[in-house]
Amino acid sequence: MQLADAPAPDWSHVARLSDDTGLLEHARNAIVRREHGYCVDDVSRGLLLICREPRPTIQLAGLAERYLAFLTHAAGSDGGFRNRFSYGRNWEDEPSTGDWWGRALWGLGTAAGRSSVPWIRREALNAFLVGCRTRSAWPRAMAFAGLGAAEVLRTDPRCTDASELLADAATVIGLPSAGPDWIWPEPELTYSNPALPEVLIAAGDLLGDETLLRAGLKMLAWLCREQDHDGHLSVVPVGGWQPGVPKHRFDQQPIEAAATADACATAAAVTGDDRWDEQLFRAIAWFLGDNDGRKPMYDPLTGGCYDGLTANGPNVNQGAESTLALVSTLQHARTLATRSATRPSGGLA
C-alpha cells in the first residue's frame, strides 16, 4: 500500500451531518439520525479539524462559525461545559468537566491558535480562557484540555493560563512505570490512549522539560509496539487490554487510529525524527484496509467513515466521530505526502 493511495480529506459527509445549529452525532448508513441530537465532543472535533485546514473553503468557514457558536452556548460560567443538546434545542445536562470539557478546550485552543479568521481566533481564545479556570479529575479530559493549551502556547508562549493547564495535565497523567513489560501509567489500556503520551510530548517541548518529553516518547513508542499486529496497526478495541490477558481485536474504533496518527505526527514534529512517519503511515493505512479485518473503513461515495471494525467487517453506519477521525487522519496523510515528496528517497511505501 502506498501513501499515494490515501484520498484527499473529504468534508462531504461532515456537511451532510451539519445543520444551522451544529453537528449531529449519529447516522444510519449515511442518513442523519436527528433523534440523537448533538454533542460537544463532536462539535469540538469539527471545529478543531476545520482550523487545521490551511485554506478552508467558504463552506468550512461557515461551519467553523456555527461550531464555535455551539461551544460558547455550551459553556458554563464556572468553566465547565454541557455536552448533550437535543434536536429540539434543549440541553440535557449541566456544565461539568468530563471528556467533553477537555475536547471543548482542545477545539477552542486550536481555533485560537490556527483559525484563518481573526474574530474566530479572538472569540475562541476568550472561551478557552474561561474554560481553563477549572480542572477535571479525569486523566483523558485533562489530556484533551492540555492539547488545547499546547495549541494556544504555540501561538503565544507567554499565555500563563495555558502553560499552567498544560503542566497540570502532564502531572495528572504521570510518568511511565519502571516495569519492563508494562510501562503504561495505568493498569490497563482503555480509550484515547495516544492522547496521554502526546500531551507529555507537547508539555516537554513547550515547557522545556526534557524528562516529560522523554517520558512521552517512551510511552508512545511502547504503545505503538503494543498496537502492532503482523506489521499493521491494530488499535486497542472497546473493552481495552490488560497485562497478562490475551488481546482481543474487535470492536476497533476509528477515533483510536486517528489519535495514534495525531500523537505520531506530534512526535515527528517535535523531534524531527522521521521514524515516527512509519507509525503515522500505519494509522493512515488502517483506514485504507491495512487492518485486522483487511477492509477499507470509509465510503468513497459519501465521504463518511464506518463506525467500527467488527469481527464481521465494518459497521457501516457513518457517524460524526468516525467521519471526523477519517478527515483528521487524511489531513496528516496530505502533510506526510508533501514532506515525503521532498526526501531524496522519494517517500514512504
C-alpha positions, 0 to 999 in steps of 0.5 A: 500500500502506498501513501499515494493511495490515501484520498484527499480529506473529504468534508462531504459527509461532515456537511451532510451531518451539519445543520444551522445549529451544529453537528449531529452525532449519529447516522444510519448508513449515511442518513442523519439520525436527528433523534440523537441530537448533538454533542460537544465532543463532536462539535469540538472535533469539527471545529478543531479539524476545520482550523487545521485546514490551511485554506478552508473553503467558504463552506468550512468557514461557515461551519467553523462559525456555527461550531464555535457558536455551539461551544460558547452556548455550551459553556458554563460560567464556572468553566465547565461545559454541557455536552448533550443538546437535543434536536429540539434545542434543549440541553440535557445536562449541566456544565461539568468537566468530563471528556467533553470539557477537555475536547471543548478546550482542545477545539477552542485552543486550536481555533485560537491558535490556527483559525484563518479568521481573526474574530474566530481566533479572538472569540475562541481564545476568550472561551478557552480562557474561561474554560481553563479556570477549572480542572477535571479529575479525569486523566483523558479530559485533562489530556484533551484540555492540555492539547488545547493549551499546547495549541494556544502556547504555540501561538503565544508562549507567554499565555500563563493560563495555558502553560499552567493547564498544560503542566497540570495535565502532564502531572495528572497523567504521570510518568511511565512505570519502571516495569519492563513489560508494562510501562503504561501509567495505568493498569490497563489500556482503555480509550484515547490512549495516544492522547496521554503520551502526546500531551507529555510530548507537547508539555516537554517541548513547550515547557522545556522539560526534557524528562516529560518529553522523554517520558512521552516518547517512551510511552508512545513508542511502547504503545505503538509496539503494543498496537502492532499486529503482523506489521499493521496497526491494530488499535486497542478495541472497546473493552481495552487490554490488560497485562497478562490477558490475551488481546482481543481485536474487535470492536476497533474504533476509528477515533483510536487510529486517528489519535495514534496518527495525531500523537505520531505526527506530534512526535515527528514534529517535535523531534524531527525524527522521521521514524515516527512517519512509519507509525503515522503511515500505519494509522493512515493505512488502517483506514485504507484496509491495512487492518485486522479485518483487511477492509477499507473503513470509509465510503468513497461515495459519501465521504463518511467513515464506518463506525467500527471494525467488527469481527464481521467487517465494518459497521457501516453506519457513518457517524460524526466521530468516525467521519471526523477521525477519517478527515483528521487522519487524511489531513496528516496523510496530505502533510506526510505526502508533501514532506515525503515528496521532498526526501531524496528517497522519494517517500514512504511505501 
